[in-house]
């Protein structure tokens, strides 16, 4: 039987896709996959293509708290995590929580922040907690980081280190909308006012129940072998220094389960793995110096295309 709680979540996805965020179907679906799988999303694309709009709309229809960080070169780690302030009346320090203490955190233009500031999110993204001045504070559940990244060719950017890239479940872009849709956007204007008026379509309890259902989606032995063969192929590729780690393999399996769930199935099929293989795997690849100009997405896609697909 299909998972029982898939309908409300699919309704949210279909509503956003058809009424609010038209032309962003792939980015929207992958973001939902990351949310259901308990991971984080890195959106790589040019400014002005709706990356921030996607995050705002998502938090509104899911009824989740939303925090935003506009990353700049002078941003400090405490601007993200929060800081302790001395209160003269009580003679004590009081911790003021930063924007990271929200269900959805938008880190806008994350690669414009200094590496030290970028690292302030590492513990939060992996452990779902923040440690400040020796005290550990839990983060709300669910917790999703949606980070946007400008092309590294632009002035004032700092490339994300591999340790931080690995914290993102998947990386994708938004892309330009289709021609007719973009003309309609030009004619009617933006949708920021509509986003402010969006009402929650599901509760946070529905979302947590859906995430539990995702973990129960069946992953058969043949699919486990298929995922392992993809991972092993990245480790043996002649153009790569290193391929996917065990964490990468786990993330690939979790994303495939979430993809199956969104298709109203309680079992994974090879197409689910193929759908998420490039967004989940490409950013984890480390090319050899002589092949640095190769696109990681193309390498990952070539690996997917070259492997035999298991039969049911």
N, C-alpha and C positions, 0 to 999 in steps of 0.2 A: 504493500500500500504506500502511496505517496505521503510525504510528511504532512501532518495535519495543519500546521501553522504557516504553510507556504503562501496562502491566498492573500492575507493582509500585506505581506512584504512585496509580493508581486504586484499588488494593486498600487503601492507607492511607486515602484519602479515604472510601471506602465503609465501612471499619471504624470510623473516627471518627464518621461520620454515623449509623450504625445501632446502634453499641454503646456509645459513650462520650459523644458530644456531641449527643444527640438534640435536635431542635428548633432547631438552629443551622445548618441546611443551607446557607442562602444565605451567611452570614458565613464559614462554613468553606470553601465552594467558592471564594469570592472571595479568601480568604487563600491558598489553593493556587494560584490564578491569579497572584497577586502574587509568590509564591515562585518559580514556574516562569518568570515573565517577568523576574525579577531586580529587582522593585520592593519597595515598602514599603506597609504597611497602617495606616490610622488608623481605629480603631473608636470611633464616637461613640454614646454611649448612657448611660443612667442607671447608677449604681453597682449592683453586685449581680446583674448579668444574665449573668455568665459570660465576660466579656472576658478576664480573667486566666487562667481555666481553659482557654480555647481555646488560648492561647499555650503554656501548660505542656504540654498534651496533644500539641500539634504537635511540640514539641521532643523529647518522649519517644519518640514512634513513629518519628520520623525519625532518632533517634540523634545529634542535634546538641547542641552545647554551648549553654547557656542562661544569660543574664544578665538581671537585673531592676533597674530603677531606680524607686524610689518618689518621684515628683516632688513637691517641696514648695517653698515660697517661699524657703527658705534653702539650697536645693541649689546647689552650685557647679559650674562646668564641669569642674573637676578630679575631681569625684565621678563623672563620666561617663567621661572620657577617661583618667584616671589622672594620676599626678604623680611627680616625681623626689624621691627621699629620699636625704639625705646619709648615707653609711656611714663612721663614724669610723675603723673598722679599716682599710679600704682607701683612705680619703681620696678617695673618688669618689662621684658621684651615681648611684643606681640607679633606673631607671624601673620603677614598679609599675603594671601595666596595670589600667585600670578595667573595669567591666562591659561596655563597648562592644566589647571584644575577645572576643566570642562569636558563634556562628553566628546565634542568634536573640536579639535584645535586646527585652525588654518595657519600654517607657517608660510606666509606669502613671500616669494622670492628668497627661499631659504639659503640659496648659495650666494647671497649678498652679505650674509652674516659672517663674522670671523670664525675660524675653526673652533676656537674655545667656546664660543656661544653655541655653535651647532652641536657640540658635544653635550650641552646641557640637556638635550632631549633624549640622549641615548638610554639612560636608565629608565626614563618614563616610558619609552617606546617598547622596551623589552620586558621590564619588570612591573610595569603599571604602578609605579610609585616614584616619589621624589624625596631625596635626602638633602636637607638643608641644615647646615651647622650641626650635624650629628643627629638630627631628628628626622625620622622617616614618616612621610605622609602618604597614605594610599590615594590613588586617583579614582575618579568615578568609573563605574562600569555601566554601559560600554564606554570605551575610550578609543578614539580614532584620530590619528594625525593625517591631515591632508596637506602635504607640502607642495608648493609650486616652485619650479626652477626655471630660470631663464637660460637661454643658450649660453654655453661657456665662452663663446666668442665675444659676448657683450662685455663692456667695460665695467669693472667693479665687482666681478664675480669670483668666488673661491670654490673650486671643485670640491664636491662632497667626498670625504674619504671612504674607502671600501667598508670600514666598520659601520659607518652610518648608512650607506647605501643598502647594506645587508639587513638593516632594521626595517626596510620597507618591503612589504609583502609583494608589491608589484609596482611597476613604473609604466605609465602610458602617457599619451598626449591627448589633446582635445581636437586639434585640427580646425580647418576652416569649415563653416557650414556650407551645404549645397547652395548653388547659385540662386535659385528661386527663394530659398529661405533667407539668405543673406539680404536679398533685395527687400523682402518683407520686413526684416529687422530694421533696415535703413528707413523704410517708409513709416513704420509704427513706433520706432524708438526702442530703448532698452526695456528690460523687465524688472528692474530693481524695485519699482513700486509694487509690482505684483508679488514679488518674493516676500516683502514685508507683511503682506496680508495673508500669506499662506497659513493654513491651520494644520495642526498635527493630524495625520491620518492613522497612525498607530501609536501605541504606548511603548515606553521603554521596556515594559514587561513582555510585550509581544516580541520585541526585538531580541531580548535575552532568551526567550523560549525558542525563537527561530534559530539562534546560534547553537543552542543545545541540540536541536533537530539536525543541524548541519553536521555536528560531530557524530551523529548516529547514521549518517548516510554510508551505505556499504561500499567498501573498496575491495573488489575481488583480487584473488591471487594474480590473475593475468594482468590486471591494471597495476598492481604493485610491481610486477616484473617490468612492465612497460615504463613506469616512472623511473625505476632504477636504471633501465637501459638508457634513458635520456640523460640521467645524471652521469652515468659512467661514460657516455659518449662525450660529454663536455670536458671530463677530466682527461680524456685521451686525445682530444682534438689537437692536431699539429700546430694550429695557430694560437693556442691558448696556453698561458702559464698555469692557470688553475681554472677549474670549472665550478660546478655547484657543490656546496658543502652539504652536510647532512641536514642542516637547518633549511637550506634551499629545497631539498627533497621533501621535507616535512611541509614547507610552505606550498610546494607544488601540489601535494596531496590534499591539503586543506582547501586550497583554491578550487581544485577540481570538484571536491565535495560541495562547495558553495555553488559552483556553476550548475551541478546536477540538481541541487535544491531549487534554484531559481527556474529550472526547467520542469519542476514538479515531479522529480524522480527521487527515489530513495536509494539509488545505486549509481555509481560512476560508470560512464562509458568512455571509450578512447577520445571521442570528440571533445569531451570536457577537458581532458588533459591537453589536447592540442590547442584549445581555445586560450588556456592560461599559460602555456609553456613559455612563450616569448615574453609577455609582461612580467612573469614571475622570475624567469631565468636569465634574461639577457643582461640585466644590469649587474649581475653577480659574476659575470665572466671577466677574466683578466687576460687581455691579449698580450702576446709577446711583443717586445719593442719594435721589431721589424714589421709588425702587423697592426700597429696602433691606429692606423687610419681606417681600418675595417669597421663597419657598423656592427655592433654587438647583436643588434636585432636580426641582421641578415645571417650572422653565424648561427644564432640559436634556431632561426627558422630553417636553415639548411640541415641542421641536425635532426629537427623534427621530421622534415621531408624525407630524410635518408633512412629512417628506421622503419621496419615493418610494423604495421598496426595489428594488434591482437584481435582475433575474431571472438565473437561472443561464445 
